[in-house]
């Protein structure tokens, strides 16, 4: 624990802020809970009062409620304007979307493509968590041309604060436009069906008919000539009786690392250099 206190102090000295104090508090808390769990003598109540284990667990809430709420019997009671298990989600801001599996490409040959995982941040466990699909047309180039009227909304399935599932309405039939190219969708998310995130591009296509690619918000599909022998495999799936692509990252971003990690490496490097 003394070492972690030293790391916490060094974090403050090097960054000039207390932004990383919460991560140190979480380590202290986890260590305390672990020690109480190991000591079975603290499991039994004394004088008809709660046991030490119960008291510790009831006073422990995720992320210290992000300093935007009170901890009551192990659950956060969030201040007005903040939501989430740890009160970390600001209701005045939309969620942040980071990406889709396979960069938004979905091969109809491998699965139904009626839904997709969405990676991001600040997704709320809300009854009003909403996915909005705006139909777009993809041609033989790099331009995504919006359809003028077709906008669809569905209820999202919450998996985690950084991962949800968005499904197209059951009455939507995947297919092609009047020019024979796949129909795609601009996909955005709202925690309360009000302020929506930036768009992501979701493109269902059939790999026996098209070669498709997505770069940013631009998509290109090339029709495959009959007898060319071209074949591709997508392999991405969500839900149903197929397997989800295990190679896709779950966070949409590199693994977070606390300043303490870099501090330790810096100190070790300096000691090695001076040795």
Phi and psi in degrees as GROMACS dihedral restraints (atoms count N, CA, C in turn):
[ dihedral_restraints ]
;  ai    aj    ak    al  type     phi  dphi    fc
    3     4     5     6     1   -61.0    20    10
    4     5     6     7     1   -38.1    20    10
    6     7     8     9     1   -64.5    20    10
    7     8     9    10     1   -40.5    20    10
    9    10    11    12     1   -66.6    20    10
   10    11    12    13     1   -35.4    20    10
   12    13    14    15     1   -63.4    20    10
   13    14    15    16     1   -40.7    20    10
   15    16    17    18     1   -63.3    20    10
   16    17    18    19     1   -42.5    20    10
   18    19    20    21     1   -62.9    20    10
   19    20    21    22     1   -40.4    20    10
   21    22    23    24     1   -61.2    20    10
   22    23    24    25     1   -44.7    20    10
   24    25    26    27     1   -64.2    20    10
   25    26    27    28     1   -39.6    20    10
   27    28    29    30     1   -67.8    20    10
   28    29    30    31     1   -36.4    20    10
   30    31    32    33     1   -57.0    20    10
   31    32    33    34     1   -45.5    20    10
   33    34    35    36     1   -65.6    20    10
   34    35    36    37     1   -42.2    20    10
   36    37    38    39     1   -66.0    20    10
   37    38    39    40     1   -41.4    20    10
   39    40    41    42     1   -78.0    20    10
   40    41    42    43     1   -35.7    20    10
   42    43    44    45     1   -92.9    20    10
   43    44    45    46     1   -19.6    20    10
   45    46    47    48     1    73.5    20    10
   46    47    48    49     1    11.7    20    10
   48    49    50    51     1  -138.7    20    10
   49    50    51    52     1   170.9    20    10
   51    52    53    54     1  -106.7    20    10
   52    53    54    55     1    22.9    20    10
   54    55    56    57     1   -61.6    20    10
   55    56    57    58     1   -27.6    20    10
   57    58    59    60     1  -100.3    20    10
   58    59    60    61     1     8.0    20    10
   60    61    62    63     1   -62.3    20    10
   61    62    63    64     1   -35.9    20    10
   63    64    65    66     1   -60.6    20    10
   64    65    66    67     1   -37.7    20    10
   66    67    68    69     1   -64.4    20    10
   67    68    69    70     1   -35.9    20    10
   69    70    71    72     1   -69.0    20    10
   70    71    72    73     1   -40.0    20    10
   72    73    74    75     1   -60.7    20    10
   73    74    75    76     1   -39.0    20    10
   75    76    77    78     1   -63.2    20    10
   76    77    78    79     1   -38.6    20    10
   78    79    80    81     1   -66.3    20    10
   79    80    81    82     1   -43.7    20    10
   81    82    83    84     1   -59.4    20    10
   82    83    84    85     1   -44.7    20    10
   84    85    86    87     1   -63.0    20    10
   85    86    87    88     1   -46.2    20    10
   87    88    89    90     1   -62.8    20    10
   88    89    90    91     1   -38.2    20    10
   90    91    92    93     1   -65.4    20    10
   91    92    93    94     1   -42.4    20    10
   93    94    95    96     1   -62.1    20    10
   94    95    96    97     1   -47.6    20    10
   96    97    98    99     1   -62.6    20    10
   97    98    99   100     1   -40.3    20    10
   99   100   101   102     1   -61.4    20    10
  100   101   102   103     1   -43.3    20    10
  102   103   104   105     1   -66.6    20    10
  103   104   105   106     1   -39.8    20    10
  105   106   107   108     1   -66.8    20    10
  106   107   108   109     1   -38.8    20    10
  108   109   110   111     1   -64.0    20    10
  109   110   111   112     1   -34.5    20    10
  111   112   113   114     1   -70.9    20    10
  112   113   114   115     1   -31.6    20    10
  114   115   116   117     1   -90.8    20    10
  115   116   117   118     1    96.8    20    10
  117   118   119   120     1   -66.7    20    10
  118   119   120   121     1   -18.4    20    10
  120   121   122   123     1   -68.0    20    10
  121   122   123   124     1   -17.3    20    10
  123   124   125   126     1   -91.7    20    10
  124   125   126   127     1     2.6    20    10
  126   127   128   129     1   -84.1    20    10
  127   128   129   130     1   -23.1    20    10
  129   130   131   132     1   -91.0    20    10
  130   131   132   133     1   138.6    20    10
  132   133   134   135     1   -68.5    20    10
  133   134   135   136     1   150.7    20    10
  135   136   137   138     1  -120.5    20    10
  136   137   138   139     1   136.8    20    10
  138   139   140   141     1    52.7    20    10
  139   140   141   142     1    42.7    20    10
  141   142   143   144     1    60.5    20    10
  142   143   144   145     1    21.0    20    10
  144   145   146   147     1  -109.7    20    10
  145   146   147   148     1   174.0    20    10
  147   148   149   150     1   -67.2    20    10
  148   149   150   151     1   148.5    20    10
  150   151   152   153     1   -70.3    20    10
  151   152   153   154     1   162.2    20    10
  153   154   155   156     1   -61.9    20    10
  154   155   156   157     1   -37.2    20    10
  156   157   158   159     1   -60.7    20    10
  157   158   159   160     1   -45.3    20    10
  159   160   161   162     1   -63.2    20    10
  160   161   162   163     1   -43.7    20    10
  162   163   164   165     1   -62.0    20    10
  163   164   165   166     1   -41.1    20    10
  165   166   167   168     1   -66.6    20    10
  166   167   168   169     1   -44.9    20    10
  168   169   170   171     1   -66.3    20    10
  169   170   171   172     1   -37.6    20    10
  171   172   173   174     1   -71.7    20    10
  172   173   174   175     1   -22.8    20    10
  174   175   176   177     1   -94.8    20    10
  175   176   177   178     1     4.2    20    10
  177   178   179   180     1  -108.8    20    10
  178   179   180   181     1   119.4    20    10
  180   181   182   183     1  -124.5    20    10
  181   182   183   184     1   153.1    20    10
  183   184   185   186     1   -60.9    20    10
  184   185   186   187     1   127.9    20    10
  186   187   188   189     1    60.5    20    10
  187   188   189   190     1    23.5    20    10
  189   190   191   192     1    52.4    20    10
  190   191   192   193     1    32.8    20    10
  192   193   194   195     1    55.7    20    10
  193   194   195   196     1    24.0    20    10
  195   196   197   198     1    55.5    20    10
  196   197   198   199     1    21.3    20    10
  198   199   200   201     1    61.4    20    10
  199   200   201   202     1    22.6    20    10
  201   202   203   204     1  -123.8    20    10
  202   203   204   205     1    27.3    20    10
  204   205   206   207     1  -175.1    20    10
  205   206   207   208     1   177.5    20    10
  207   208   209   210     1  -111.6    20    10
  208   209   210   211     1   144.7    20    10
  210   211   212   213     1   -91.4    20    10
  211   212   213   214     1   119.8    20    10
  213   214   215   216     1  -129.7    20    10
  214   215   216   217     1   109.5    20    10
  216   217   218   219     1    53.1    20    10
  217   218   219   220     1    44.6    20    10
  219   220   221   222     1    83.8    20    10
  220   221   222   223     1     0.8    20    10
  222   223   224   225     1  -124.6    20    10
  223   224   225   226     1   144.7    20    10
  225   226   227   228     1   -81.9    20    10
  226   227   228   229     1   132.1    20    10
  228   229   230   231     1  -105.3    20    10
  229   230   231   232     1   102.5    20    10
  231   232   233   234     1   -76.9    20    10
  232   233   234   235     1   149.1    20    10
  234   235   236   237     1   -68.1    20    10
  235   236   237   238     1   161.0    20    10
  237   238   239   240     1   -58.0    20    10
  238   239   240   241     1   133.5    20    10
  240   241   242   243     1    93.5    20    10
  241   242   243   244     1    -3.6    20    10
  243   244   245   246     1  -127.1    20    10
  244   245   246   247     1   141.0    20    10
  246   247   248   249     1  -139.0    20    10
  247   248   249   250     1   177.4    20    10
  249   250   251   252     1   106.5    20    10
  250   251   252   253     1   160.1    20    10
  252   253   254   255     1   -57.8    20    10
  253   254   255   256     1   -30.2    20    10
  255   256   257   258     1  -115.8    20    10
  256   257   258   259     1    17.4    20    10
  258   259   260   261     1    57.0    20    10
  259   260   261   262     1    31.6    20    10
  261   262   263   264     1   -95.7    20    10
  262   263   264   265     1    -6.0    20    10
  264   265   266   267     1  -100.7    20    10
  265   266   267   268     1   120.3    20    10
  267   268   269   270     1   -82.5    20    10
  268   269   270   271     1   115.7    20    10
  270   271   272   273     1   -65.6    20    10
  271   272   273   274     1   -16.4    20    10
  273   274   275   276     1   -84.5    20    10
  274   275   276   277     1    -1.4    20    10
  276   277   278   279     1  -123.9    20    10
  277   278   279   280     1   143.1    20    10
  279   280   281   282     1   -74.3    20    10
  280   281   282   283     1   163.0    20    10
  282   283   284   285     1   -66.1    20    10
  283   284   285   286     1   160.8    20    10
  285   286   287   288     1  -103.8    20    10
  286   287   288   289     1   124.8    20    10
  288   289   290   291     1  -100.7    20    10
  289   290   291   292     1   138.0    20    10
  291   292   293   294     1  -112.5    20    10
  292   293   294   295     1   -26.3    20    10
  294   295   296   297     1   168.1    20    10
  295   296   297   298     1   174.4    20    10
  297   298   299   300     1  -124.0    20    10
  298   299   300   301     1   157.9    20    10
  300   301   302   303     1   -58.8    20    10
  301   302   303   304     1   147.7    20    10
  303   304   305   306     1    54.5    20    10
  304   305   306   307     1    29.3    20    10
  306   307   308   309     1    59.7    20    10
  307   308   309   310     1    20.0    20    10
  309   310   311   312     1   102.1    20    10
  310   311   312   313     1    -8.2    20    10
  312   313   314   315     1   -81.4    20    10
  313   314   315   316     1   137.0    20    10
  315   316   317   318     1  -138.7    20    10
  316   317   318   319     1   119.3    20    10
  318   319   320   321     1   -86.5    20    10
  319   320   321   322     1   114.1    20    10
  321   322   323   324     1   -64.1    20    10
  322   323   324   325     1   -21.6    20    10
  324   325   326   327     1   -66.0    20    10
  325   326   327   328     1   -28.5    20    10
  327   328   329   330     1   -97.0    20    10
  328   329   330   331     1   -26.4    20    10
  330   331   332   333     1  -159.4    20    10
  331   332   333   334     1   177.3    20    10
  333   334   335   336     1   -73.4    20    10
  334   335   336   337     1   -24.6    20    10
  336   337   338   339     1    59.3    20    10
  337   338   339   340     1    32.4    20    10
  339   340   341   342     1   -93.5    20    10
  340   341   342   343     1     1.1    20    10
  342   343   344   345     1  -154.8    20    10
  343   344   345   346     1   166.4    20    10
  345   346   347   348     1  -154.4    20    10
  346   347   348   349     1   147.7    20    10
  348   349   350   351     1   -69.9    20    10
  349   350   351   352     1   149.5    20    10
  351   352   353   354     1  -128.7    20    10
  352   353   354   355     1   122.0    20    10
  354   355   356   357     1   -95.0    20    10
  355   356   357   358     1   139.6    20    10
  357   358   359   360     1  -176.2    20    10
  358   359   360   361     1  -154.1    20    10
  360   361   362   363     1  -142.4    20    10
  361   362   363   364     1   154.6    20    10
  363   364   365   366     1    66.4    20    10
  364   365   366   367     1    31.3    20    10
  366   367   368   369     1   -77.1    20    10
  367   368   369   370     1   133.7    20    10
  369   370   371   372     1  -101.7    20    10
  370   371   372   373     1   142.8    20    10
  372   373   374   375     1   -76.9    20    10
  373   374   375   376     1    82.4    20    10
  375   376   377   378     1  -128.1    20    10
  376   377   378   379     1   144.7    20    10
  378   379   380   381     1   -66.3    20    10
  379   380   381   382     1   -18.1    20    10
  381   382   383   384     1  -102.8    20    10
  382   383   384   385     1    12.8    20    10
  384   385   386   387     1   -62.6    20    10
  385   386   387   388     1   116.4    20    10
  387   388   389   390     1  -126.7    20    10
  388   389   390   391     1   141.2    20    10
  390   391   392   393     1  -107.8    20    10
  391   392   393   394     1   134.5    20    10
  393   394   395   396     1  -116.9    20    10
  394   395   396   397     1   127.0    20    10
  396   397   398   399     1  -111.6    20    10
  397   398   399   400     1   122.5    20    10
  399   400   401   402     1  -110.8    20    10
  400   401   402   403     1   116.7    20    10
  402   403   404   405     1   -66.5    20    10
  403   404   405   406     1   135.5    20    10
  405   406   407   408     1  -133.9    20    10
  406   407   408   409     1   155.9    20    10
  408   409   410   411     1  -108.8    20    10
  409   410   411   412     1   138.3    20    10
  411   412   413   414     1  -114.1    20    10
  412   413   414   415     1   127.4    20    10
  414   415   416   417     1  -108.3    20    10
  415   416   417   418     1  -168.6    20    10
  417   418   419   420     1   -86.7    20    10
  418   419   420   421     1    67.1    20    10
  420   421   422   423     1  -174.6    20    10
  421   422   423   424     1  -150.6    20    10
  423   424   425   426     1  -117.7    20    10
  424   425   426   427     1    18.2    20    10
  426   427   428   429     1  -107.8    20    10
  427   428   429   430     1   131.0    20    10
  429   430   431   432     1   -99.3    20    10
  430   431   432   433     1   117.8    20    10
  432   433   434   435     1  -104.3    20    10
  433   434   435   436     1   120.0    20    10
  435   436   437   438     1   -70.2    20    10
  436   437   438   439     1   138.2    20    10
  438   439   440   441     1   -77.0    20    10
  439   440   441   442     1   144.3    20    10
  441   442   443   444     1   -70.8    20    10
  442   443   444   445     1   -27.4    20    10
  444   445   446   447     1  -130.1    20    10
  445   446   447   448     1   -22.7    20    10
  447   448   449   450     1   -78.8    20    10
  448   449   450   451     1   102.6    20    10
  450   451   452   453     1  -126.2    20    10
  451   452   453   454     1   126.9    20    10
  453   454   455   456     1  -121.8    20    10
  454   455   456   457     1   142.8    20    10
  456   457   458   459     1  -127.1    20    10
  457   458   459   460     1   139.2    20    10
  459   460   461   462     1  -140.5    20    10
  460   461   462   463     1   159.4    20    10
  462   463   464   465     1   -76.4    20    10
  463   464   465   466     1   132.6    20    10
  465   466   467   468     1   -84.2    20    10
  466   467   468   469     1   153.9    20    10
  468   469   470   471     1  -100.3    20    10
  469   470   471   472     1   118.3    20    10
  471   472   473   474     1   -81.3    20    10
  472   473   474   475     1   125.8    20    10
  474   475   476   477     1  -111.3    20    10
  475   476   477   478     1   -36.8    20    10
  477   478   479   480     1  -166.4    20    10
  478   479   480   481     1   166.5    20    10
  480   481   482   483     1   -65.0    20    10
  481   482   483   484     1   -14.0    20    10
  483   484   485   486     1  -120.1    20    10
  484   485   486   487     1    16.9    20    10
  486   487   488   489     1  -158.7    20    10
  487   488   489   490     1   128.4    20    10
  489   490   491   492     1  -134.8    20    10
  490   491   492   493     1   173.1    20    10
  492   493   494   495     1  -120.3    20    10
  493   494   495   496     1   128.6    20    10
  495   496   497   498     1  -110.1    20    10
  496   497   498   499     1   131.1    20    10
  498   499   500   501     1  -118.6    20    10
  499   500   501   502     1   139.6    20    10
  501   502   503   504     1   -70.3    20    10
  502   503   504   505     1   152.0    20    10
  504   505   506   507     1   -55.7    20    10
  505   506   507   508     1   147.0    20    10
  507   508   509   510     1   -63.9    20    10
  508   509   510   511     1   -21.9    20    10
  510   511   512   513     1   -89.5    20    10
  511   512   513   514     1     3.6    20    10
  513   514   515   516     1   -84.6    20    10
  514   515   516   517     1   131.0    20    10
  516   517   518   519     1  -107.5    20    10
  517   518   519   520     1   120.4    20    10
  519   520   521   522     1   -72.5    20    10
  520   521   522   523     1   142.3    20    10
  522   523   524   525     1  -175.2    20    10
  523   524   525   526     1  -148.4    20    10
  525   526   527   528     1  -123.4    20    10
  526   527   528   529     1   164.4    20    10
  528   529   530   531     1   -86.9    20    10
  529   530   531   532     1  -173.3    20    10
  531   532   533   534     1   -66.8    20    10
  532   533   534   535     1   -17.8    20    10
  534   535   536   537     1   -92.2    20    10
  535   536   537   538     1    -0.3    20    10
  537   538   539   540     1    86.2    20    10
  538   539   540   541     1    14.7    20    10
  540   541   542   543     1  -105.6    20    10
  541   542   543   544     1   157.3    20    10
  543   544   545   546     1   -60.3    20    10
  544   545   546   547     1   149.3    20    10
  546   547   548   549     1   -96.4    20    10
  547   548   549   550     1   125.7    20    10
  549   550   551   552     1  -112.1    20    10
  550   551   552   553     1  -174.6    20    10
  552   553   554   555     1  -144.4    20    10
  553   554   555   556     1   135.3    20    10
  555   556   557   558     1   -81.3    20    10
  556   557   558   559     1   124.1    20    10
  558   559   560   561     1  -113.9    20    10
  559   560   561   562     1   128.5    20    10
  561   562   563   564     1  -135.8    20    10
  562   563   564   565     1   164.6    20    10
  564   565   566   567     1  -133.3    20    10
  565   566   567   568     1   143.6    20    10
  567   568   569   570     1  -133.5    20    10
  568   569   570   571     1   139.8    20    10
  570   571   572   573     1   -73.1    20    10
  571   572   573   574     1   -29.6    20    10
  573   574   575   576     1  -133.2    20    10
  574   575   576   577     1    29.3    20    10
  576   577   578   579     1    52.9    20    10
  577   578   579   580     1    39.1    20    10
  579   580   581   582     1  -132.0    20    10
  580   581   582   583     1   -85.1    20    10
  582   583   584   585     1   -83.0    20    10
  583   584   585   586     1   124.2    20    10
  585   586   587   588     1  -103.9    20    10
  586   587   588   589     1   154.3    20    10
  588   589   590   591     1   -71.1    20    10
  589   590   591   592     1   177.8    20    10
  591   592   593   594     1   -66.3    20    10
  592   593   594   595     1   165.6    20    10
  594   595   596   597     1   -84.5    20    10
  595   596   597   598     1   150.7    20    10
  597   598   599   600     1  -121.3    20    10
  598   599   600   601     1   155.6    20    10
  600   601   602   603     1  -102.8    20    10
  601   602   603   604     1   123.1    20    10
  603   604   605   606     1  -114.8    20    10
  604   605   606   607     1   121.8    20    10
  606   607   608   609     1  -128.9    20    10
  607   608   609   610     1    99.4    20    10
  609   610   611   612     1   -76.4    20    10
  610   611   612   613     1   136.8    20    10
  612   613   614   615     1  -153.6    20    10
  613   614   615   616     1   166.8    20    10
  615   616   617   618     1  -110.5    20    10
  616   617   618   619     1   118.9    20    10
  618   619   620   621     1   -72.9    20    10
  619   620   621   622     1   -10.5    20    10
  621   622   623   624     1   -84.7    20    10
  622   623   624   625     1   -10.6    20    10
  624   625   626   627     1  -113.8    20    10
  625   626   627   628     1   -27.8    20    10
  627   628   629   630     1  -137.7    20    10
  628   629   630   631     1   152.7    20    10
  630   631   632   633     1  -108.9    20    10
  631   632   633   634     1   113.0    20    10
  633   634   635   636     1  -119.3    20    10
  634   635   636   637     1   151.4    20    10
  636   637   638   639     1  -146.3    20    10
  637   638   639   640     1   153.8    20    10
  639   640   641   642     1  -128.9    20    10
  640   641   642   643     1   129.2    20    10
  642   643   644   645     1  -126.6    20    10
  643   644   645   646     1   110.3    20    10
  645   646   647   648     1    64.4    20    10
  646   647   648   649     1  -121.9    20    10
  648   649   650   651     1  -104.6    20    10
  649   650   651   652     1    12.1    20    10
  651   652   653   654     1  -107.2    20    10
  652   653   654   655     1   136.6    20    10
  654   655   656   657     1  -125.7    20    10
  655   656   657   658     1   150.7    20    10
  657   658   659   660     1  -137.3    20    10
  658   659   660   661     1   132.9    20    10
  660   661   662   663     1  -128.1    20    10
  661   662   663   664     1   131.2    20    10
  663   664   665   666     1  -114.2    20    10
  664   665   666   667     1   130.0    20    10
  666   667   668   669     1   -70.1    20    10
  667   668   669   670     1   136.4    20    10
  669   670   671   672     1   -85.4    20    10
  670   671   672   673     1   129.3    20    10
  672   673   674   675     1   -72.6    20    10
  673   674   675   676     1   140.9    20    10
  675   676   677   678     1   -60.4    20    10
  676   677   678   679     1   130.7    20    10
  678   679   680   681     1    86.5    20    10
  679   680   681   682     1     5.5    20    10
  681   682   683   684     1   -74.2    20    10
  682   683   684   685     1   -22.3    20    10
  684   685   686   687     1    77.0    20    10
  685   686   687   688     1    10.0    20    10
  687   688   689   690     1   -71.4    20    10
  688   689   690   691     1   140.1    20    10
  690   691   692   693     1  -148.9    20    10
  691   692   693   694     1   137.9    20    10
  693   694   695   696     1  -133.6    20    10
  694   695   696   697     1   161.9    20    10
  696   697   698   699     1  -130.6    20    10
  697   698   699   700     1   124.0    20    10
  699   700   701   702     1   -85.0    20    10
  700   701   702   703     1   -62.9    20    10
  702   703   704   705     1    83.5    20    10
  703   704   705   706     1    -2.0    20    10
  705   706   707   708     1   -89.7    20    10
  706   707   708   709     1   141.0    20    10
  708   709   710   711     1  -155.4    20    10
  709   710   711   712     1   157.8    20    10
  711   712   713   714     1  -136.8    20    10
  712   713   714   715     1   127.0    20    10
  714   715   716   717     1    68.5    20    10
  715   716   717   718     1  -167.2    20    10
  717   718   719   720     1    64.4    20    10
  718   719   720   721     1  -150.2    20    10
  720   721   722   723     1  -102.6    20    10
  721   722   723   724     1    13.1    20    10
  723   724   725   726     1  -102.0    20    10
  724   725   726   727     1   167.9    20    10
  726   727   728   729     1   -94.9    20    10
  727   728   729   730     1   139.9    20    10
  729   730   731   732     1   -74.7    20    10
  730   731   732   733     1   142.4    20    10
  732   733   734   735     1   -61.3    20    10
  733   734   735   736     1   114.5    20    10
  735   736   737   738     1   -77.8    20    10
  736   737   738   739     1   -10.0    20    10
  738   739   740   741     1   -86.0    20    10
  739   740   741   742     1   -11.4    20    10
  741   742   743   744     1   -76.2    20    10
  742   743   744   745     1   135.8    20    10
  744   745   746   747     1   -66.3    20    10
  745   746   747   748     1   149.5    20    10
  747   748   749   750     1   -92.4    20    10
  748   749   750   751     1   -13.3    20    10
  750   751   752   753     1  -106.6    20    10
  751   752   753   754     1   -18.1    20    10
  753   754   755   756     1    77.3    20    10
  754   755   756   757     1     4.6    20    10
  756   757   758   759     1  -150.6    20    10
  757   758   759   760     1   162.9    20    10
  759   760   761   762     1   -59.1    20    10
  760   761   762   763     1   157.8    20    10
  762   763   764   765     1   -62.7    20    10
  763   764   765   766     1   128.7    20    10
  765   766   767   768     1   -67.2    20    10
  766   767   768   769     1   142.6    20    10
  768   769   770   771     1  -132.7    20    10
  769   770   771   772     1   134.7    20    10
  771   772   773   774     1   -79.5    20    10
  772   773   774   775     1   157.2    20    10
  774   775   776   777     1   -56.5    20    10
  775   776   777   778     1   -29.1    20    10
  777   778   779   780     1   -56.9    20    10
  778   779   780   781     1   -39.3    20    10
  780   781   782   783     1   -60.4    20    10
  781   782   783   784     1   -47.3    20    10
  783   784   785   786     1   -69.5    20    10
  784   785   786   787     1   -32.5    20    10
  786   787   788   789     1   -64.1    20    10
  787   788   789   790     1   -44.7    20    10
  789   790   791   792     1   -60.9    20    10
  790   791   792   793     1   -45.1    20    10
  792   793   794   795     1   -64.2    20    10
  793   794   795   796     1   -37.0    20    10
  795   796   797   798     1   -64.8    20    10
  796   797   798   799     1   -44.7    20    10
  798   799   800   801     1   -63.9    20    10
  799   800   801   802     1   -45.5    20    10
  801   802   803   804     1   -61.2    20    10
  802   803   804   805     1   -41.0    20    10
  804   805   806   807     1   -64.2    20    10
  805   806   807   808     1   -39.8    20    10
  807   808   809   810     1   -66.4    20    10
  808   809   810   811     1   -41.9    20    10
  810   811   812   813     1   -64.4    20    10
  811   812   813   814     1   -37.7    20    10
  813   814   815   816     1   -67.3    20    10
  814   815   816   817     1   -40.2    20    10
  816   817   818   819     1   -66.8    20    10
  817   818   819   820     1   -33.6    20    10
  819   820   821   822     1   -85.6    20    10
  820   821   822   823     1   -14.5    20    10
